[in-house]
Structures are given as structure tokens and as C-alpha cells.
Amino acid sequence: MTDWDIAELGPHDRQAVTDACRLADAILGRGMFAAEQVLEDLRGGKLLFLTAYAGEPSALVGMATARVLDDDGYRELVAPMPPGTLPAAPPSAGDRRIGRLNAMAVTAPMRGRGLGSALAAYRTEWLRERCTEAYVISWLHNGQGRSDGLLQALGWRPVTVLHDYWLPATTTGDHSCPQCGRPCHCPSLLLRLSGH
Ligand SMILES: CC(C)(COP(=O)(O)OP(=O)(O)OC[C@H]1O[C@@H](n2cnc3c(N)ncnc32)[C@H](O)[C@@H]1OP(=O)(O)O)[C@@H](O)C(=O)NCCC(=O)NCCS
């Protein structure tokens, strides 16, 4: 039995998107999402934005996203990696539909009960239906509550450990790491999901 509800947000859920962006800022670091950009992406239909609620009265306890990448999104994914880690050719150059799990955060008191796995399973299925392959950069922070184990349990396979993946985002970009601030030197694990 689960003690949470998962909702798929749409372009009219302005307040819920704003609250979820605030949750992401608190857990994943400032500047990860901008609500206006999220609403615009939801209108485009290529973004999956999930929120999870629990308790009485119901409170936001988790958020997670996934998207089908256009060429710019793929370039953004690959740019901070050492050359050759993933093919440089964008999806439009071949018959590839590439997906990405972007972010996942669960409030500390709710962790370890399966909510993160449920959010990851929902998004994995969504990507499997739409993509020929998908990627995720799992944050290897040194605290409790990492995503690499539960992702592997869902069929995601490790590709390589990346160093300083978030260095550009935390120097020239707006992002700030909750662990190291700016700049971020956390390692991360690149994982891959094969589509149908
Ligand atoms: C990563 C995160 C979203 C996971 O959320 P969660 O709700 O704790 O996830 P789950 O409960 O499904 O899984 C966590 C662990 O508990 C285990 N677990 C799940 N349900 C369980 C249960 N009923 N009983 C015992 N263990 C359980 C899982 O197997 C998993 O173990 P693992 O880490 O060894 O693989 C959360 O820890 C978080 O927000 N972390 C900080 C931000 C972060 O790192 N986000 C990911 C960025 S890539």
C-alpha cells in the first residue's frame, strides 16, 4: 500500500509548478528550474512533470521530471561531458528519439519508503513508450539518499562516472549545488536506458 498520490502536472497548474520548483531549489540546489520555463515546456508536450503529495492535509513531498530531448536539449546534455562519452550527432541526424530524466527530489522525512522508486518507475515507463534510448545523470553526493541504486533496480545501466558535470552550470550558469555551492565539483553517474 502506498501513502502518497502522484500527479502529472499540465500547463495550467501554475501554483503546483511554482511549489515544486521551490522544493527542487531546496533539495537539488537553487536555479534548477524556472516556473515560467516549465509552464512553457509543458505547453509544448515534451516534458513530464510529476509531483507527489502525502498527509492530511495533503502536502507536497516530491517532484520529478523527464523529457524527450530536441537537438538543443541533447547538446545541453552532452556539452559538459568529455568528448566521445556520447555520440555528438543530435537526435535529428539519425532515427533516434532520446529521452532524459532531469531531476528527482523527495522530502527527507518521506525517504526510504519507495516514493523515489515510484516516481522513477513512472518516468521510466513514459520514456520507454516514447524513446529509443534515454539518459540520466545521477548525482553522487556524499549524503544519504542517492538515486543510482533505485535507477539500476529499474533497468538503467551505468555508462561512466563523470567529474565536474555541473561545473559550467555552477560557474557561468545560475545553478548552485546544495553540497558545494558555486562551483560544484560533485561526481555523477551517467546511466542509460534502452528503449523498445
Ligand atoms: C534520491 C531520492 C529522490 C530517493 O527518494 P526515496 O523516496 O528515498 O527513494 P526510495 O524510497 O524509492 O529508495 C531509496 C532507498 O530505499 C530503499 N527502499 C525503498 N522502499 C523501501 C522499503 N519499503 N523498505 C526498505 N527500503 C526501501 C530503496 O531500495 C532504495 O535503496 P538504495 O538507495 O540502496 O537503492 C531522495 O533520496 C532524494 O530526494 N535525495 C536528494 C536529492 C537527490 O539526490 N536526487 C536525485 C538527483 S539525481
The ligand as a Gaussian input file, in Angstrom:
#p B3LYP/6-31G(d) Opt

LIG

0 1
 C       17.035000      10.129000      -4.434000
 C       15.675000      10.288000      -3.750000
 C       14.716000      11.044000      -4.656000
 C       15.127000       8.889000      -3.476000
 O       13.835000       9.026000      -2.878000
 P       13.242000       7.897000      -1.886000
 O       11.788000       8.143000      -1.760000
 O       14.038000       7.824000      -0.657000
 O       13.502000       6.597000      -2.781000
 P       13.113000       5.097000      -2.411000
 O       12.477000       5.045000      -1.056000
 O       12.324000       4.538000      -3.534000
 O       14.516000       4.378000      -2.429000
 C       15.551000       4.757000      -1.524000
 C       16.188000       3.511000      -0.959000
 O       15.271000       2.907000      -0.055000
 C       15.021000       1.558000      -0.462000
 N       13.612000       1.292000      -0.174000
 C       12.545000       1.664000      -0.916000
 N       11.409000       1.241000      -0.336000
 C       11.767000       0.593000       0.789000
 C       11.059000      -0.046000       1.815000
 N        9.726000      -0.133000       1.803000
 N       11.754000      -0.582000       2.838000
 C       13.110000      -0.512000       2.862000
 N       13.840000       0.091000       1.910000
 C       13.178000       0.639000       0.902000
 C       15.338000       1.534000      -1.926000
 O       15.651000       0.230000      -2.360000
 C       16.491000       2.475000      -2.014000
 O       17.677000       1.824000      -1.642000
 P       19.069000       2.131000      -2.394000
 O       19.333000       3.622000      -2.237000
 O       20.030000       1.243000      -1.683000
 O       18.843000       1.776000      -3.830000
 C       15.801000      11.055000      -2.392000
 O       16.690000      10.368000      -1.552000
 C       16.289000      12.496000      -2.556000
 O       15.485000      13.411000      -2.767000
 N       17.644000      12.688000      -2.453000
 C       18.251000      14.025000      -2.560000
 C       18.207000      14.546000      -3.979000
 C       18.794000      13.585000      -4.991000
 O       19.875000      13.036000      -4.821000
 N       18.055000      13.416000      -6.090000
 C       18.467000      12.613000      -7.188000
 C       19.215000      13.508000      -8.128000
 S       19.905000      12.583000      -9.486000

